């Protein structure tokens, strides 16, 4: 995460939490690939969507 968001100081804890949360939700979970063949090089969001679709099909 340090490589992508950098190391910096925020004015307060809520600002830091909000920016880190936004980074995780908008970049990491949607665009960054898992660099492991066991996960099929999918993003966490894609894995979650496939998991939910699998459960919807069996229910």
C-alpha positions as CSV (number, residue, x, y, z in Angstrom):
1,X,0.0,0.0,0.0
2,X,2.9,2.4,0.7
3,X,4.0,2.1,-3.0
4,X,0.5,3.0,-4.3
5,X,-0.7,5.6,-1.8
6,X,2.6,6.7,-0.5
7,X,3.7,7.7,3.0
8,X,2.3,11.0,4.1
9,X,0.7,12.8,7.1
10,X,-2.9,13.5,7.3
11,X,-4.3,16.3,9.4
12,X,-6.3,13.9,11.6
13,X,-7.2,10.3,12.0
14,X,-10.7,10.5,10.3
15,X,-9.1,12.0,7.2
16,X,-6.5,9.2,7.1
17,X,-9.1,6.5,7.6
18,X,-11.4,8.0,4.9
19,X,-8.6,8.2,2.3
20,X,-7.3,4.7,3.1
21,X,-10.8,3.3,2.9
22,X,-11.4,5.1,-0.5
23,X,-8.1,3.6,-1.8
24,X,-9.1,0.1,-0.8
25,X,-12.6,0.3,-2.2
26,X,-11.8,2.2,-5.4
27,X,-8.4,0.9,-6.4
28,X,-7.4,-2.2,-4.6
29,X,-10.8,-4.1,-4.7
30,X,-11.7,-3.1,-8.2
31,X,-8.5,-2.8,-10.2
32,X,-5.5,-4.3,-8.6
33,X,-4.9,-7.9,-9.5
34,X,-4.1,-10.6,-7.0
35,X,-0.7,-11.7,-8.0
36,X,-1.3,-15.4,-7.3
37,X,-2.3,-18.0,-9.8
38,X,-4.5,-19.8,-7.2
39,X,-6.9,-16.8,-7.3
40,X,-6.8,-16.8,-11.1
41,X,-5.3,-13.3,-11.2
42,X,-8.7,-11.8,-10.4
43,X,-9.4,-8.7,-8.4
44,X,-11.0,-9.1,-4.9
45,X,-14.2,-7.6,-6.3
46,X,-14.3,-10.1,-9.2
47,X,-13.8,-13.0,-6.7
48,X,-16.6,-11.7,-4.5
49,X,-19.0,-11.4,-7.5
50,X,-18.2,-14.9,-8.7
51,X,-18.7,-16.2,-5.2
52,X,-22.1,-14.5,-4.9
53,X,-23.2,-15.7,-8.3
54,X,-22.2,-19.3,-7.4
55,X,-24.3,-19.1,-4.3
56,X,-27.2,-17.6,-6.1
57,X,-27.1,-20.4,-8.7
58,X,-27.2,-23.1,-6.0
59,X,-29.8,-21.5,-3.8
